[in-house]
Amino acid sequence: MNNLEMDLSSNGSPVIIIENIASQLACSPVDTKVALRMDEEDELRHFREHFHIPKAKDLPPTDSTFVNEDENCIYFAGNSLGLQPKKVKTYLDEELDKWAKIGVHGHLNGTRPWIFGDECIVELMADIVGAHKDEVALMNGLTVNLHLLLYAVESQLQLHGLNVERSMLMIEPRKGEETLRIEDILAVIEKEGDSVAVILFSGVQYYTGQQFDIPRITKAGQEKGCIVGFDMAHAAGNVELHLHDWGVDFACWCSYKYLNSGAGGLAGAYIHEKHSQTVKPVLTGWWGHEFKTRFLMENKLQLSPGINGFRLSNPPILLVCALQASLEVFGQTTMKLLRNKSILLTGYLEYLIKHYYSEDKDNPEKPHVKIITPSSIGERGCQLTLLFSIPVKSVFKELEKRGIACDMREPNALRVAPVPLYNSFHDVHRFIEILGSAITSAEQTADTTAHS
């Protein structure tokens, strides 16, 4: 455990760590020296070298007048698409060469036999989500898996001839609030739970970045006799998960966000082992057949237990390659260590935003930024969602000109996600500096438009 991790475990506050380092360096907490010192003390910083960091000049919207020729972009879009691990090309080339040289024999030969490709890496994925190996399958895409395990909800309700408005109960934040309160979630479960078959929540909400209390929601739902599942698209590889120990009934997630498998990458699905003999797929495919008799073609299904019975087709080996390259990086550390760094990175970003861009009551015309992601470190992952007092589209456009990769979502949010595998504290400091320039330019553009 390095100094940063010890400080975090002892006091739990990124703010105290930031200010202690500033005190040691005899500088302001917002000085770039603090970022550089935190990077020096970060024992995970070498993982950045496992990824391709795009050059700012290569990003399509970048204006060359704002960036240096060889400067890396600041990539805070891992919540949308993770960066490419450097080993992806190596692994893809291996399988393309195998296909070229031995054709069909690749199914059973090599370090990554095609018919076992997903099984070769499933344990690495199980570690990331806190599940047993036999509870996890790598297959399909996220929405396909949601359909198979139930539940792309509106579509499934319509398919079964049910009225969506009467059959789907939605939970919304209180009036004037941006995020859900856990007490409101639990109150709805307590009130309506006896009539609810399935509770489906996200682990981390995509728009606000709010992390939900998965074990409490699971426990409350199951006490009412509900099956409880989670869409972990923004949680897997982002926050610590213990799906098995929490008793979560089922879950699905994609792998192209924090798990860095590339656009449309191979998704994951989970069913708790307690359901391995009782929960069976409605739609089946030949890959859900027990392996020992799968190729006998006897036209009689011998279904694999649990999640493996939900597999439909043989694994797409090129997608397996891309996912393997990333999971092996995760396998060199732990989600706990990554989470510790993430708390500090996001806490540092929050600290600087509040310092520079909080609303100034003495100067209400000054542009300001509001963070709608919960401030509590237990209620968020990497992502902070920002709202601006000036049009967000203008700010976003100016950030893109300056080589910043982040994400704008309608109606007025900017999603910013410093990822611990490949982002640095200096990235955060540079982002804040560039954000100031972007806001100034956006404000000037708005003033010019207003007076034209």
PyMOL commands that set and color helices and strands:
alter all, ss='L'
color gray80, all
select helices_A, chain A and resi 3-11+14-25+32-41+45-50+56-58+87-107+114-129+133-135+142-149+153-159+164-167+182-195+214-223+243-246+273-275+286-288+291-294+306-310+317-330+335-357+377-379+392-401+425-451
alter helices_A, ss='H'
color red, helices_A
select strands_A, chain A and resi 74-75+136-138+198-202+227-231+250-253+268-271+369-371+384-388+404-405+407-409+413-416
alter strands_A, ss='S'
color yellow, strands_A
deselect
rebuild
show_as cartoon
